[in-house]
Amino acid sequence: MTGETKRPLEHVEITAGAWQLRPPHPREAEDALAMLTDPLTRQWNDAPRVVDLDTARQWCEDGSDWSQGAHATFSVLEATTGRLAGNISLWQIDLEESRSAWVGYRTAP
């Protein structure tokens, strides 16, 4: 992101067929821990500070804090069960100059 952040991002929830996207919530810490410590996930998208349920809860809380305007993380949930299927993050968001962002994702094991 270039320059100072000018405004926080508003939380958005999206329902699309069998999927729901919304900001992460600490109640999904157990599923997040399984996803973030999965060897295939770690191979491509490591989160080394997540090692137990407490750090997974903190990871969820951090992901739901969009106040700096530099990122927006969405949990991807199965709409019928509410189970975490993965996450999608927009980061290096630049709403002022290039109106662009990078996209990253992880899938649950």
C-alpha positions as CSV (number, residue, x, y, z in Angstrom):
1,M,0.0,0.0,0.0
2,T,1.3,3.4,-0.8
3,G,1.3,6.3,1.7
4,E,-0.8,6.6,4.8
5,T,-4.0,4.7,5.2
6,K,-6.9,7.1,4.9
7,R,-9.8,5.0,6.1
8,P,-10.7,1.6,7.7
9,L,-12.4,-1.0,5.6
10,E,-15.9,-2.0,6.5
11,H,-16.6,-5.6,7.3
12,V,-18.5,-7.4,4.5
13,E,-20.2,-10.8,4.6
14,I,-20.9,-12.6,1.3
15,T,-23.2,-15.7,0.8
16,A,-22.6,-17.5,-2.4
17,G,-24.5,-20.8,-2.8
18,A,-22.9,-23.4,-0.5
19,W,-20.3,-20.9,0.8
20,Q,-20.2,-17.9,3.2
21,L,-17.4,-15.4,3.4
22,R,-17.0,-13.2,6.4
23,P,-14.3,-11.9,8.7
24,P,-12.6,-14.5,10.9
25,H,-14.0,-15.2,14.3
26,P,-12.2,-16.7,17.4
27,R,-14.8,-19.5,17.6
28,E,-13.2,-21.1,14.4
29,A,-9.8,-21.3,16.1
30,E,-9.7,-25.1,16.2
31,D,-10.4,-25.3,12.4
32,A,-7.9,-22.5,11.8
33,L,-5.2,-24.3,13.8
34,A,-5.8,-27.5,11.7
35,M,-5.5,-25.5,8.5
36,L,-2.5,-23.5,9.5
37,T,-0.5,-26.5,10.8
38,D,-1.4,-28.8,7.9
39,P,1.9,-29.7,6.2
40,L,0.6,-29.0,2.7
41,T,-0.6,-25.5,3.8
42,R,2.7,-24.8,5.6
43,Q,4.6,-25.7,2.4
44,W,3.1,-22.9,0.5
45,N,1.6,-20.4,3.0
46,D,3.2,-20.7,6.4
47,A,1.9,-19.1,9.6
48,P,4.7,-20.0,12.0
49,R,3.3,-18.0,15.0
50,V,0.2,-20.2,15.1
51,V,1.1,-23.2,17.2
52,D,-1.9,-23.8,19.6
53,L,-5.5,-22.8,20.2
54,D,-4.6,-19.5,21.8
55,T,-2.4,-18.3,18.9
56,A,-5.0,-19.6,16.5
57,R,-7.6,-17.4,18.3
58,Q,-5.3,-14.4,18.1
59,W,-4.7,-15.1,14.4
60,C,-8.5,-15.0,13.8
61,E,-8.8,-11.8,15.8
62,D,-6.0,-10.2,13.9
63,G,-7.5,-11.2,10.6
64,S,-10.8,-9.6,11.5
65,D,-9.2,-6.3,12.3
66,W,-9.5,-4.3,9.0
67,S,-9.1,-0.9,10.7
68,Q,-5.8,0.0,9.0
69,G,-7.3,-0.4,5.6
70,A,-4.3,-2.5,4.4
71,H,-5.9,-5.9,4.4
72,A,-9.2,-7.8,4.5
73,T,-9.3,-11.4,5.5
74,F,-12.3,-13.6,4.9
75,S,-13.0,-17.0,6.4
76,V,-14.6,-19.3,3.8
77,L,-17.2,-21.3,5.6
78,E,-19.5,-24.2,4.5
79,A,-22.8,-22.4,4.7
80,T,-24.7,-25.5,6.0
81,T,-22.2,-26.6,8.7
82,G,-20.4,-23.3,9.4
83,R,-17.1,-25.3,9.2
84,L,-14.0,-23.5,8.0
85,A,-13.1,-24.5,4.5
86,G,-10.3,-22.0,4.0
87,N,-9.6,-18.3,3.9
88,I,-9.0,-15.6,1.4
89,S,-7.0,-12.4,2.1
90,L,-6.7,-9.2,0.2
91,W,-3.5,-7.5,1.3
92,Q,-1.4,-4.5,0.2
93,I,-4.7,-2.9,-0.6
94,D,-4.3,0.5,-2.3
95,L,-7.6,2.3,-2.7
96,E,-6.0,5.6,-3.5
97,E,-3.6,5.3,-6.4
98,S,-3.6,2.0,-8.2
99,R,-6.9,0.7,-6.7
100,S,-5.3,-2.7,-6.4
101,A,-4.6,-5.5,-3.9
102,W,-2.7,-8.8,-3.7
103,V,-4.8,-12.0,-3.1
104,G,-3.8,-15.0,-1.1
105,Y,-5.7,-18.1,0.0
106,R,-5.4,-21.2,2.1
107,T,-7.7,-24.3,2.1
108,A,-8.5,-26.5,5.1
109,P,-7.1,-30.0,5.0
